[in-house]
């Protein structure tokens, strides 16, 4: 009688050929700092996935427990596959000190990342500008720096 309540949610994603997307990926532990503490391993995982499955990265900002990125897909979107590779490679590269839940153990997941990610298809220049501003200002919003270019883990960093 209640079986329809327990079904897995069917996530719908908008796949637009050559589309531009804004992404947010979060650690399972929202108090975690693995993304900045192990940023070299994250960058290596990201670089390898982008090499294997090229995409145009317009912006990326890495915070201690989440990241945002803006990509334009070359042809048919494969962002789910790309993020899966990045998340898996980073998870394998970091120290094995995460306590996965029973459901994650059953799926052979480490418990580092939240299972899903957020994506938004950018439809016009106004949305693109707002997404870029969001990425640029996120370290300021969270109180890590007073100027966006001072955050070391961002494509907006002045080096």
C-alpha atoms as a printed R data frame, in Angstrom:
    type eleno elety resid chain resno      x      y       z
1   ATOM     1    CA   UNK     A     1  0.000  0.000   0.000
2   ATOM     2    CA   UNK     A     2  2.767  2.483   0.894
3   ATOM     3    CA   UNK     A     3  5.369  1.099  -1.495
4   ATOM     4    CA   UNK     A     4  5.254  4.206  -3.684
5   ATOM     5    CA   UNK     A     5  6.645  6.287  -0.793
6   ATOM     6    CA   UNK     A     6  9.819  4.228  -0.529
7   ATOM     7    CA   UNK     A     7 10.853  4.393  -4.169
8   ATOM     8    CA   UNK     A     8 14.105  6.101  -4.993
9   ATOM     9    CA   UNK     A     9 13.667  9.652  -6.212
10  ATOM    10    CA   UNK     A    10 14.018  9.987  -9.972
11  ATOM    11    CA   UNK     A    11 16.438 12.868 -10.462
12  ATOM    12    CA   UNK     A    12 15.876 14.751 -13.673
13  ATOM    13    CA   UNK     A    13 18.675 16.649 -15.257
14  ATOM    14    CA   UNK     A    14 18.490 19.043 -18.174
15  ATOM    15    CA   UNK     A    15 20.962 17.818 -20.763
16  ATOM    16    CA   UNK     A    16 21.522 20.515 -23.382
17  ATOM    17    CA   UNK     A    17 24.047 19.889 -26.169
18  ATOM    18    CA   UNK     A    18 26.874 22.417 -25.799
19  ATOM    19    CA   UNK     A    19 25.133 23.745 -22.692
20  ATOM    20    CA   UNK     A    20 26.678 25.792 -19.911
21  ATOM    21    CA   UNK     A    21 26.091 24.632 -16.332
22  ATOM    22    CA   UNK     A    22 26.680 25.852 -12.787
23  ATOM    23    CA   UNK     A    23 27.572 23.104 -10.285
24  ATOM    24    CA   UNK     A    24 27.791 22.707  -6.531
25  ATOM    25    CA   UNK     A    25 29.350 19.615  -4.940
26  ATOM    26    CA   UNK     A    26 29.501 19.145  -1.165
27  ATOM    27    CA   UNK     A    27 31.319 16.952   1.277
28  ATOM    28    CA   UNK     A    28 29.177 14.633   3.369
29  ATOM    29    CA   UNK     A    29 30.630 16.240   6.504
30  ATOM    30    CA   UNK     A    30 29.700 19.906   6.215
31  ATOM    31    CA   UNK     A    31 32.296 20.678   8.901
32  ATOM    32    CA   UNK     A    32 35.015 18.979   6.833
33  ATOM    33    CA   UNK     A    33 38.029 20.722   5.330
34  ATOM    34    CA   UNK     A    34 39.333 18.000   2.999
35  ATOM    35    CA   UNK     A    35 38.911 19.996  -0.198
36  ATOM    36    CA   UNK     A    36 41.411 22.674   0.814
37  ATOM    37    CA   UNK     A    37 43.582 20.469   3.033
38  ATOM    38    CA   UNK     A    38 44.041 18.018   0.157
39  ATOM    39    CA   UNK     A    39 43.651 20.530  -2.683
40  ATOM    40    CA   UNK     A    40 46.590 19.134  -4.679
41  ATOM    41    CA   UNK     A    41 44.883 15.734  -4.837
42  ATOM    42    CA   UNK     A    42 41.605 17.374  -5.855
43  ATOM    43    CA   UNK     A    43 43.367 19.363  -8.570
44  ATOM    44    CA   UNK     A    44 45.057 16.202  -9.861
45  ATOM    45    CA   UNK     A    45 41.747 14.313  -9.968
46  ATOM    46    CA   UNK     A    46 40.119 17.262 -11.728
47  ATOM    47    CA   UNK     A    47 42.927 17.644 -14.283
48  ATOM    48    CA   UNK     A    48 42.902 13.953 -15.190
49  ATOM    49    CA   UNK     A    49 39.115 13.853 -15.641
50  ATOM    50    CA   UNK     A    50 39.167 17.024 -17.758
51  ATOM    51    CA   UNK     A    51 41.996 15.588 -19.853
52  ATOM    52    CA   UNK     A    52 40.016 12.385 -20.459
53  ATOM    53    CA   UNK     A    53 36.707 14.178 -21.011
54  ATOM    54    CA   UNK     A    54 37.434 17.761 -22.088
55  ATOM    55    CA   UNK     A    55 35.158 20.578 -21.003
56  ATOM    56    CA   UNK     A    56 35.529 24.355 -20.922
57  ATOM    57    CA   UNK     A    57 35.890 25.523 -17.321
58  ATOM    58    CA   UNK     A    58 34.796 29.150 -16.985
59  ATOM    59    CA   UNK     A    59 35.180 29.323 -13.204
60  ATOM    60    CA   UNK     A    60 35.880 27.132 -10.210
61  ATOM    61    CA   UNK     A    61 36.082 27.910  -6.514
62  ATOM    62    CA   UNK     A    62 37.076 25.343  -3.904
63  ATOM    63    CA   UNK     A    63 36.043 25.919  -0.306
64  ATOM    64    CA   UNK     A    64 36.795 23.636   2.653
65  ATOM    65    CA   UNK     A    65 33.600 21.586   2.372
66  ATOM    66    CA   UNK     A    66 32.150 22.348  -1.072
67  ATOM    67    CA   UNK     A    67 33.026 23.617  -4.510
68  ATOM    68    CA   UNK     A    68 31.334 25.487  -7.342
69  ATOM    69    CA   UNK     A    69 32.181 25.315 -11.028
70  ATOM    70    CA   UNK     A    70 30.866 26.619 -14.328
71  ATOM    71    CA   UNK     A    71 31.375 24.433 -17.387
72  ATOM    72    CA   UNK     A    72 30.393 24.511 -21.035
73  ATOM    73    CA   UNK     A    73 29.992 21.034 -22.495
74  ATOM    74    CA   UNK     A    74 31.477 20.264 -25.935
75  ATOM    75    CA   UNK     A    75 28.582 18.471 -27.588
76  ATOM    76    CA   UNK     A    76 26.398 16.120 -25.588
77  ATOM    77    CA   UNK     A    77 26.634 16.734 -21.835
78  ATOM    78    CA   UNK     A    78 28.623 14.203 -19.827
79  ATOM    79    CA   UNK     A    79 28.961 16.171 -16.627
80  ATOM    80    CA   UNK     A    80 27.630 13.338 -14.450
81  ATOM    81    CA   UNK     A    81 30.361 10.992 -15.704
82  ATOM    82    CA   UNK     A    82 33.015 13.682 -15.324
83  ATOM    83    CA   UNK     A    83 32.027 14.535 -11.733
84  ATOM    84    CA   UNK     A    84 31.855 10.840 -10.871
85  ATOM    85    CA   UNK     A    85 35.476 10.432 -12.015
86  ATOM    86    CA   UNK     A    86 36.627 13.494 -10.094
87  ATOM    87    CA   UNK     A    87 34.860 12.467  -6.897
88  ATOM    88    CA   UNK     A    88 36.057  8.848  -7.108
89  ATOM    89    CA   UNK     A    89 39.695  9.734  -7.826
90  ATOM    90    CA   UNK     A    90 39.819 12.308  -5.062
91  ATOM    91    CA   UNK     A    91 38.198  9.895  -2.601
92  ATOM    92    CA   UNK     A    92 40.773  7.219  -3.422
93  ATOM    93    CA   UNK     A    93 43.656  9.687  -3.079
94  ATOM    94    CA   UNK     A    94 42.855 11.107   0.352
95  ATOM    95    CA   UNK     A    95 43.512  9.561   3.717
96  ATOM    96    CA   UNK     A    96 41.140  6.765   4.666
97  ATOM    97    CA   UNK     A    97 39.717  8.468   7.774
98  ATOM    98    CA   UNK     A    98 36.109  8.942   6.730
99  ATOM    99    CA   UNK     A    99 33.333  6.944   8.362
100 ATOM   100    CA   UNK     A   100 30.848  5.934   5.679
101 ATOM   101    CA   UNK     A   101 27.251  5.131   6.551
102 ATOM   102    CA   UNK     A   102 25.917  1.585   6.126
103 ATOM   103    CA   UNK     A   103 24.237  2.507   2.850
104 ATOM   104    CA   UNK     A   104 27.506  3.936   1.535
105 ATOM   105    CA   UNK     A   105 29.436  0.860   2.632
106 ATOM   106    CA   UNK     A   106 26.960 -1.269   0.686
107 ATOM   107    CA   UNK     A   107 27.737  0.787  -2.417
108 ATOM   108    CA   UNK     A   108 31.500  0.773  -1.733
109 ATOM   109    CA   UNK     A   109 31.508  4.536  -1.170
110 ATOM   110    CA   UNK     A   110 33.955  6.142   1.256
111 ATOM   111    CA   UNK     A   111 31.550  8.637   2.773
112 ATOM   112    CA   UNK     A   112 33.551 11.681   1.750
113 ATOM   113    CA   UNK     A   113 31.134 13.275  -0.724
114 ATOM   114    CA   UNK     A   114 27.423 13.816  -0.640
115 ATOM   115    CA   UNK     A   115 25.984 11.328  -3.081
116 ATOM   116    CA   UNK     A   116 24.494 13.797  -5.504
117 ATOM   117    CA   UNK     A   117 25.438 17.221  -6.810
118 ATOM   118    CA   UNK     A   118 23.500 20.311  -7.791
119 ATOM   119    CA   UNK     A   119 23.547 21.585 -11.357
120 ATOM   120    CA   UNK     A   120 21.780 24.444 -13.035
121 ATOM   121    CA   UNK     A   121 21.609 24.913 -16.803
122 ATOM   122    CA   UNK     A   122 22.588 28.499 -17.574
123 ATOM   123    CA   UNK     A   123 20.169 29.864 -20.139
124 ATOM   124    CA   UNK     A   124 21.442 33.354 -20.936
125 ATOM   125    CA   UNK     A   125 24.208 35.918 -20.356
126 ATOM   126    CA   UNK     A   126 22.484 37.352 -17.281
127 ATOM   127    CA   UNK     A   127 22.431 33.950 -15.553
128 ATOM   128    CA   UNK     A   128 26.034 33.359 -16.616
129 ATOM   129    CA   UNK     A   129 27.084 36.676 -15.047
130 ATOM   130    CA   UNK     A   130 25.256 35.886 -11.802
131 ATOM   131    CA   UNK     A   131 26.876 32.441 -11.647
132 ATOM   132    CA   UNK     A   132 30.338 33.940 -12.217
133 ATOM   133    CA   UNK     A   133 29.716 36.536  -9.493
134 ATOM   134    CA   UNK     A   134 28.534 33.798  -7.129
135 ATOM   135    CA   UNK     A   135 31.725 31.801  -7.679
136 ATOM   136    CA   UNK     A   136 33.922 34.877  -7.349
137 ATOM   137    CA   UNK     A   137 32.262 36.119  -4.141
138 ATOM   138    CA   UNK     A   138 31.706 32.788  -2.360
139 ATOM   139    CA   UNK     A   139 34.956 32.867  -0.322
140 ATOM   140    CA   UNK     A   140 34.066 36.407   0.792
141 ATOM   141    CA   UNK     A   141 30.502 35.376   1.671
142 ATOM   142    CA   UNK     A   142 31.855 32.598   3.904
143 ATOM   143    CA   UNK     A   143 34.324 34.970   5.592
144 ATOM   144    CA   UNK     A   144 37.545 33.355   4.367
145 ATOM   145    CA   UNK     A   145 38.900 36.514   2.691
146 ATOM   146    CA   UNK     A   146 37.846 40.127   2.260
147 ATOM   147    CA   UNK     A   147 38.680 40.257  -1.474
148 ATOM   148    CA   UNK     A   148 37.845 37.428  -3.932
149 ATOM   149    CA   UNK     A   149 41.259 37.512  -5.601
150 ATOM   150    CA   UNK     A   150 42.909 36.682  -2.245
151 ATOM   151    CA   UNK     A   151 41.350 33.198  -2.032
152 ATOM   152    CA   UNK     A   152 44.015 30.707  -3.106
153 ATOM   153    CA   UNK     A   153 41.608 28.009  -4.279
154 ATOM   154    CA   UNK     A   154 39.778 29.854  -7.029
155 ATOM   155    CA   UNK     A   155 40.094 30.595 -10.715
156 ATOM   156    CA   UNK     A   156 39.797 34.277  -9.744
157 ATOM   157    CA   UNK     A   157 43.007 34.275  -7.693
158 ATOM   158    CA   UNK     A   158 45.704 36.773  -8.631
159 ATOM   159    CA   UNK     A   159 49.033 34.958  -8.602
